[in-house]
Amino acid sequence: MDLHFSADALIQASYLLTAFLFIMGLKRMSSPVTARSGILWAGAGMLVATLATFFYPGMSNYPLIIVAVVIGSAVAWISGRRVAMTNIPQMIALYNGMGGGAAAAIAAVELYRGGQQSTAGATLAVVGGIIGAVSFSGSLIAFGKLQGLIRKSLRFGGQQLLNLLILAAAIVLGALVASGVNATAAAVSGLFAASLLLGLSMTLPIGGADMPVVISLYNALTGLAVAFEGFVLGNAAMIIAGTVVGSAGTLLTQLMAKAMNRSLGNVLFSGFGDTGTAVAGTAVTGSLKPIEAADAGVMMAFAQKVIIVPGYGMAVAQAQHKVWELCQLLIDRGVTIRFAIHPVAGRMPGHMNVLLAEAGVPYDLIADLDEINAEFETADVALIIGANDVVNPVARNDKSSPIYGMPILNADKAKNVIVIKRGQGAGFSGIENALFYLDNTRMLYGDGQAAVAELIAAVKSV
Amino acid sequence: MTGIVALYIFMLAAFTGYEVIARVPVILHTPLMSGSNFVHGIVLVGAMVALGSATTPLEKSIGFIGVLLAAGNAVGGYAVTERMLEMFKSSGARAAGKGGGAKGTH
C-alpha cells in the first residue's frame, strides 16, 4: 500500500514535469532562434513520461508493451530519418493518423472491457474514440493522396447526405454504448466501424491542394481525442498535452486556411482543391517577352537589391541548392538578397522555409508576405522561380477570378521581374497570370535547375 | 481527479496552447505542426496503461496495436521535427560554420 502510494506520487510528479517540458518546448519552437532546443525539451518530456508509466500500479502484459514500443519506435525512427524534405507533409499526416488510431484503441479497450462505470466516463471514451478513429482513417487517406497513391477524388451526388448518415449512425451507437442501454461488444464494434468509415468518406472528396489544411485539422482532432482519453484514464499529462495541441492546432488550421483564401467549411464540404479545376476570369492582354540567361544574369549582378520568390516548382526541379549558390555569388558582389515566401509556397505553410533551410539559406534572409510586400518597390529585380498564382495581380483587382481576394506577393511592383518557367501556359490552378504580361516582366524559359545554372555562369562571367 | 478540476485543467491548457502559438512566424508553421504532432504522441502513456489493464485476447490485440501506433506517433514525430529544426540557422551561425549548411542533399 505504502509502496503503491509512493509509485503513484512519482508518476504524478513525472507527468507534471512532462507537461512543463511540453509547454516550454512548444514555446521555444515558436521562434527560429530557440526552435532547435524546443524539440529537445519536448523530447525529454516524452522520455520522462514513458519511463514513469512502466511503474504504473496494477499493470500487466509488460512483454507485449515492450515489444510494441520497440517495433513501433524502430519503424517510425527509420522512416522519419530517411524521408525526403519534400515529402514531410505526408509523413506528418501518417504519424498523426497513428496517434489518432492509438487514442481510438484506448477507447476500444476501455469500452470492450467495460472499465468505465460512470456514464460521463463512458461518454468521454466514446467521443474520444469517434474523433480518434476519424482522424486515423482520414489521415491515412491524406497520406495516400499526398504520396500519390490515391489520385482520384471520389465525388458523387448526395455525398454530404451520406456523410451525415454515417455520422448519425456513429452518434446513435455511441449513445447506446455510453448510456449502458446496449453496451455490447457488437455495438462497440459498430461504433468504431462507422467512425472509421466517416474518416474515409469525409477525406476522399477533398483535393490534394487542400490537404495541408485537412492534415492540420486532423492534428488538432487527434490532440482533442488524446485529451478525452486522458480524462477517461485520469491522466493529467494526456489531458494537458492533448488540449494544448487541440487548441494550438485549431489556431494553426485557421491561419493556414486564411493564408490559402479558403474557409474551413469550404475545404471540408465543397470538394475543390484539385489541379486544373476552375478556369475563369477576364482574359489577359499583352505579350510574353523572353530574355536570355546572360542578360538576366547581368541585370541581377548590377542590381542593388534582388528579391527571390520561390514556389513549389523550384523544389520539384530540385533547384534550391543552385538558387542559394546564385545568391551567394550576388551577396559577394554586394547585392542585397531577400527571399519572399508566400504562406502556400510549399505544400503547406512554412514548408518552403524548410526546403530553403535544407539548401543552406539562413532564416534571416527569408521574409513572409507581410514583411516583404512593402519592399518590392525598392527591389531592382524580383526573380520568380516555380511560383505562379501567388504573384498573380488579378487576385487584387479582378473580381471574376477564382483567386480574387487571395493575399499575394506584390512582385509586380519591382522595377524588373524575371520569371523562370518551363514553358508557356497557365499554372497549377489553370488561371492566366497577368504578371507575365507586364511591361517590366521578362520570361526566362527552361527547367528550373538548368536556368539557374545558366544565371550562375552569367554572373560569374561579369 | 474530480470533474470540475479536470475542466479547470482543460480550460487553462486550451488557453495555454492558443497563447504559445499565437505569435509564431509563418516560417515555422510546418515544423511547429510537426512538433505539436509529436506532443500528442503522449497518447503512448495511455496506450501502455490500456494494454497493461487488458485481459481478453481481443483487448490485448487492440491494446498492442494502440501502443504500436502511439510509439510510431511519438518517435516519428520527434525524428522529422528534429531534422527540420536542425537546419534552421541564421546568417551569423552560417558564417561561423562556413559551408556546414547544405545537409541532406538528395
Interface residues (C-beta under 8 A of the other chain):
Chain A: Y15 T18 F22 I23 G25 L26 K27 M29 S30 S31 P32 V33 A35 R36 G38 I39 L40 A42 G43 M46 A49 T50 A52 T53 F54 Y56 G58 M59 S60 N61 Y62 L64 I65 V67 A68 V69 V70 I71 G72 S73 V75 A76 W77 S79 G80 R81 V83 A84 M85 I88 P89 M91 I92 L94 Y95 N96 M98 G99 G101 A102 A103 A104 A105 I106 A108 V109 E110 Y112 R113 G115 A120 A185 I215 S216 N219 T222 G223 V226 A227 E229 G230 F231 L233 G234 N235 A236 A237 M238 I239 I240 A241 G242 T243 V244 V245 G246 S247 A248 G249 L251 L252 L255 M256 A259 Q318 H321 W324 I341 P343 G346 M348 P349 G350 H351 N353 V354 A357 E358 A359 G360 P362 Y363 D364 L365 I366 D368 L369
Chain B: M1 G3 A6 I9 F10 A13 A14 F15 T16 G17 Y18 V20 I21 A22 R23 V24 P25 V26 I27 L28 H29 T30 P31 L32 M33 S34 G35 S36 N37 F38 V39 H40 G41 I42 V43 L44 V45 G46 A47 M48 V49 A50 L51 G52 S53 A54 T55 T56 L58 E59 K60 I62 G63 F64 I65 G66 V67 L68 L69 A70 A71 G72 N73 A74 V75 G76 G77 Y78 A79 V80 T81 E82 R83 M84 L85 E86 M87 F88 K89 S90 S91 A93 R94 G101 A102 K103 G104 T105 H106
